[in-house]
Amino acid sequence: MVVLRRVLVTLLLHHLVAGTETEVTHLVVPRFATAGEEVVLECYHNVPEDRLYQINWYQNARKILRFLPHTRLKLKVPDPNISVNLEQSTGQRLVLKHVQLSSTGLYKCTVVTQGPDYVIYTKALPMTVLQDTPRIYGRQDEYHIGDTAQLSCVSAMSTPPAELTWYINDNRWQAPQKYITESESKLAITRKGLSFNVSCKHFLDGEMNLRCSVKIFSIDSKPVQQTIDTQITYTIPTTECVDGGSDSGSNTHSEEPHYLVVVLVVTVMMLACMLEMLMAATP
């Protein structure tokens, strides 16, 4: 009778465990990280403790950490691309020190159950490491009509390289190809130059805003938009532009001769009228 009771209890427990899906429930991997910083990755699972055999962490296809929960043994696999903080790492938590561009990759957590089945549950997510934040070089405090604006947008180092786009006055006007002076991707750095002669059409409400949009791709080829903006504010003098925005820099100077002609004509007409009045008043 006692044996039968134990068999029934075992079958009931097996049924309850089987009814709950065992898996890696949640994996936390930052999509982007900055070179040199410490990064924490976390792996959550619902495998019962008495059935848990080991937890492994991988970068791409390379094992970087093995954790045996029953002995609390942590084994770090030597890898020149990865520096694991073994003291702070557990099976659930992987701590990486001083990540570099080579730390970019697909990070996978595998949870293995006890034998004889040794069932493996796994989940993976990508992480892309950036060298620095994007920057814009060649900025000036102000521009006058006729000046040449020459700037260069340099992205952070990333793998794969970033994609850059120049805008004038926010998203209203993407810089035409004739404004682009250089565009290259070298050693995971992307650079794109901008050069144009400043005219009234480049100002909106008396201000010009130059913007470099940086689109960075993670290793799973899904783009993430990151932008860096620089606004160059300059109020257009009335001697340089009319109505503060039309592309008519040369028209401003051509109005001065026209104004002198009008004044001269009006003066001549007034003199003629005065002469007529004097002649009419003479007996």
C-alpha positions as CSV (number, residue, x, y, z in Angstrom):
1,M,0.0,0.0,0.0
2,V,2.8,2.4,0.9
3,V,4.6,1.5,-2.4
4,L,1.4,2.2,-4.4
5,R,1.0,5.6,-2.7
6,R,4.6,6.6,-3.6
7,V,4.0,5.6,-7.2
8,L,0.8,7.6,-7.3
9,V,2.5,10.7,-5.8
10,T,5.4,10.3,-8.3
11,L,3.0,10.1,-11.2
12,L,1.1,13.2,-10.0
13,L,4.3,15.2,-9.6
14,H,5.5,14.2,-13.0
15,H,2.1,15.2,-14.5
16,L,2.3,18.6,-12.8
17,V,5.9,19.3,-14.0
18,A,5.0,18.1,-17.5
19,G,2.0,20.5,-17.6
20,T,4.3,23.4,-17.1
21,E,6.5,24.3,-20.0
22,T,10.2,24.3,-19.0
23,E,12.3,26.9,-20.9
24,V,14.6,29.9,-20.8
25,T,11.9,32.4,-20.0
26,H,13.7,35.6,-20.5
27,L,17.2,36.7,-21.7
28,V,18.6,40.2,-21.0
29,V,21.3,41.4,-23.5
30,P,21.8,45.1,-24.2
31,R,21.5,45.7,-27.9
32,F,24.3,48.3,-27.9
33,A,27.2,48.8,-25.5
34,T,30.1,51.3,-25.5
35,A,33.7,50.1,-25.7
36,G,35.4,49.9,-22.3
37,E,32.3,49.7,-20.1
38,E,31.1,46.8,-18.0
39,V,28.1,44.9,-19.4
40,V,25.7,42.6,-17.5
41,L,23.7,39.9,-19.2
42,E,21.0,37.9,-17.5
43,C,19.4,34.5,-18.2
44,Y,16.1,33.5,-16.5
45,H,14.6,30.0,-16.6
46,N,12.1,27.9,-14.8
47,V,13.9,24.6,-14.6
48,P,13.5,23.1,-11.1
49,E,16.6,23.3,-9.0
50,D,16.8,19.5,-8.5
51,R,16.7,18.9,-12.2
52,L,19.2,21.6,-13.1
53,Y,22.6,20.3,-14.3
54,Q,24.5,23.2,-15.7
55,I,24.2,26.7,-17.4
56,N,26.4,27.7,-20.3
57,W,27.1,31.1,-21.9
58,Y,28.3,31.5,-25.5
59,Q,29.5,34.3,-27.7
60,N,28.6,33.2,-31.2
61,A,29.7,29.6,-31.2
62,R,32.3,29.9,-28.5
63,K,31.6,28.9,-24.9
64,I,32.8,31.6,-22.5
65,L,31.4,30.4,-19.1
66,R,30.2,27.2,-17.6
67,F,28.3,27.1,-14.3
68,L,27.6,23.9,-12.3
69,P,25.0,24.9,-9.7
70,H,25.3,21.9,-7.4
71,T,29.0,22.5,-6.8
72,R,28.9,26.3,-7.4
73,L,31.8,25.7,-9.8
74,K,32.4,28.4,-12.4
75,L,34.6,27.7,-15.3
76,K,35.8,30.6,-17.5
77,V,36.9,29.6,-21.0
78,P,39.9,31.7,-22.2
79,D,38.9,34.0,-25.1
80,P,40.9,37.0,-26.3
81,N,37.7,38.8,-27.3
82,I,35.9,38.4,-24.0
83,S,36.9,39.3,-20.4
84,V,34.5,37.7,-17.9
85,N,34.2,39.0,-14.3
86,L,34.2,35.6,-12.7
87,E,33.6,36.8,-9.2
88,Q,30.4,38.7,-10.1
89,S,29.1,36.1,-12.7
90,T,26.7,33.3,-11.8
91,G,24.8,31.0,-14.0
92,Q,21.9,33.4,-14.3
93,R,24.2,36.5,-14.5
94,L,27.1,37.0,-16.9
95,V,29.3,40.1,-16.2
96,L,31.7,41.2,-19.0
97,K,34.6,43.6,-18.3
98,H,35.9,46.2,-20.7
99,V,34.0,45.2,-23.8
100,Q,35.6,45.9,-27.1
101,L,34.5,45.9,-30.8
102,S,35.5,42.2,-30.9
103,S,32.9,41.6,-28.1
104,T,30.2,42.2,-30.7
105,G,28.3,39.0,-31.3
106,L,25.3,36.7,-30.6
107,Y,25.1,35.9,-26.9
108,K,23.4,32.6,-26.0
109,C,22.4,31.1,-22.7
110,T,21.8,27.3,-22.5
111,V,20.2,25.6,-19.5
112,V,20.9,21.8,-19.3
113,T,18.8,19.4,-17.2
114,Q,20.1,16.4,-15.3
115,G,20.6,13.0,-17.0
116,P,19.8,10.7,-18.4
117,D,17.9,13.0,-20.7
118,Y,20.1,16.1,-20.5
119,V,17.5,18.3,-22.2
120,I,18.9,21.6,-23.4
121,Y,16.9,24.9,-23.3
122,T,18.4,27.9,-25.1
123,K,17.8,31.5,-26.0
124,A,20.1,34.0,-27.8
125,L,20.2,37.8,-28.5
126,P,22.8,40.0,-30.3
127,M,24.9,42.8,-28.8
128,T,26.8,45.4,-30.9
129,V,29.7,47.3,-29.3
130,L,30.3,50.9,-30.3
131,Q,33.7,52.7,-29.9
132,D,32.4,56.2,-29.2
133,T,29.5,58.6,-29.9
134,P,29.1,60.2,-33.3
135,R,30.6,63.7,-33.8
136,I,30.4,66.7,-36.1
137,Y,33.6,68.6,-37.0
138,G,34.0,72.0,-38.7
139,R,31.2,73.9,-36.9
140,Q,31.2,77.7,-36.9
141,D,29.3,80.1,-34.6
142,E,27.7,81.9,-37.6
143,Y,27.6,82.0,-41.4
144,H,27.2,84.9,-43.8
145,I,25.6,84.7,-47.2
146,G,28.3,83.6,-49.6
147,D,30.3,81.7,-47.0
148,T,31.3,78.1,-47.6
149,A,30.0,75.7,-45.0
150,Q,32.4,72.7,-44.6
151,L,31.6,70.1,-42.1
152,S,32.3,66.4,-41.5
153,C,30.2,63.9,-39.6
154,V,32.1,60.9,-38.1
155,S,30.3,58.0,-36.7
156,A,31.2,55.8,-33.8
157,M,33.2,52.7,-34.6
158,S,30.8,49.9,-35.1
159,T,30.5,46.5,-36.8
160,P,28.9,46.7,-39.3
161,P,29.7,50.4,-40.1
162,A,27.0,53.1,-39.6
163,E,25.0,54.8,-42.3
164,L,25.1,58.7,-42.3
165,T,22.7,61.2,-43.7
166,W,23.0,65.0,-43.7
167,Y,19.9,67.2,-43.2
168,I,19.5,71.0,-43.5
169,N,16.8,72.5,-41.2
170,D,15.9,69.2,-39.5
171,N,14.0,66.7,-41.7
172,R,12.7,69.3,-44.1
173,W,15.6,69.0,-46.6
174,Q,18.0,66.2,-47.1
175,A,21.3,67.5,-48.4
176,P,21.6,66.8,-52.1
177,Q,24.4,64.6,-53.4
178,K,26.3,67.6,-54.8
179,Y,26.8,68.9,-51.2
180,I,28.5,65.6,-50.2
181,T,32.2,66.0,-50.3
182,E,33.3,62.6,-49.0
183,S,31.7,59.4,-47.9
184,E,33.8,56.4,-46.7
185,S,33.7,53.5,-44.3
186,K,37.1,52.5,-43.0
187,L,38.1,50.4,-40.0
188,A,34.4,50.4,-38.9
189,I,34.4,54.2,-38.9
190,T,32.0,56.0,-41.3
191,R,32.7,59.6,-42.4
192,K,30.6,61.9,-44.5
193,G,31.5,65.5,-45.4
194,L,29.2,68.4,-46.3
195,S,30.2,71.5,-48.3
196,F,28.0,74.2,-49.8
197,N,27.9,77.9,-50.4
198,V,25.5,79.5,-47.9
199,S,22.6,81.3,-49.4
200,C,19.3,82.6,-48.1
201,K,17.4,79.4,-49.0
202,H,19.4,77.6,-46.3
203,F,17.8,79.7,-43.6
204,L,14.3,79.1,-42.1
205,D,12.9,81.9,-40.0
206,G,16.3,83.5,-39.9
207,E,18.1,80.3,-38.6
208,M,20.0,77.5,-40.2
209,N,20.1,74.0,-38.6
210,L,22.5,71.4,-39.8
211,R,21.9,67.8,-38.7
212,C,23.7,64.5,-39.2
213,S,21.6,61.4,-38.8
214,V,23.5,58.3,-37.9
215,K,21.8,54.9,-38.5
216,I,23.6,52.1,-36.8
217,F,22.9,48.4,-37.6
218,S,23.1,45.6,-35.1
219,I,24.6,42.3,-36.1
220,D,21.1,41.0,-36.8
221,S,20.9,43.6,-39.5
222,K,18.1,45.5,-37.8
223,P,18.8,49.3,-38.0
224,V,18.5,51.5,-35.0
225,Q,18.3,55.3,-35.5
226,Q,20.7,57.4,-33.5
227,T,21.1,61.1,-34.2
228,I,23.5,63.8,-33.4
229,D,22.4,67.4,-34.0
230,T,24.2,70.7,-34.2
231,Q,22.3,73.9,-34.6
232,I,24.1,76.9,-36.0
233,T,21.9,79.9,-35.2
234,Y,22.4,83.1,-37.2
235,T,19.9,86.0,-37.7
236,I,20.1,87.2,-41.3
237,P,20.8,90.9,-41.6
238,T,18.3,92.8,-43.9
239,T,21.3,93.9,-46.0
240,E,21.9,90.2,-46.9
241,C,18.5,88.7,-47.5
242,V,15.0,89.9,-48.3
243,D,12.2,88.3,-46.3
244,G,14.8,86.2,-44.5
245,G,14.6,83.1,-46.6
246,S,14.4,83.4,-50.4
247,D,17.4,82.4,-52.5
248,S,18.1,85.9,-53.7
249,G,21.4,87.0,-52.3
250,S,22.3,89.0,-55.5
251,N,18.8,90.6,-55.7
252,T,19.5,92.4,-52.4
253,H,22.4,94.3,-53.9
254,S,20.5,95.0,-57.2
255,E,17.8,96.9,-55.4
256,E,20.1,99.8,-54.4
257,P,20.5,101.2,-57.9
258,H,16.8,100.8,-58.4
259,Y,16.1,102.9,-55.3
260,L,18.5,105.7,-56.5
261,V,16.7,105.8,-59.9
262,V,13.3,106.2,-58.1
263,V,14.6,109.0,-55.9
264,L,16.1,110.8,-58.9
265,V,12.9,110.6,-60.9
266,V,10.8,111.9,-58.0
267,T,13.3,114.8,-57.5
268,V,13.1,115.7,-61.2
269,M,9.3,115.7,-61.1
270,M,9.2,117.9,-58.0
271,L,11.6,120.4,-59.7
272,A,9.5,120.4,-62.8
273,C,6.3,121.2,-60.8
274,M,8.1,124.0,-58.9
275,L,9.3,125.4,-62.2
276,E,5.8,125.4,-63.7
277,M,4.4,127.1,-60.6
278,L,7.1,129.9,-60.8
279,M,6.3,130.4,-64.5
280,A,2.6,130.6,-63.9
281,A,3.1,133.2,-61.1
282,T,5.2,135.4,-63.4
283,P,3.1,138.2,-65.0
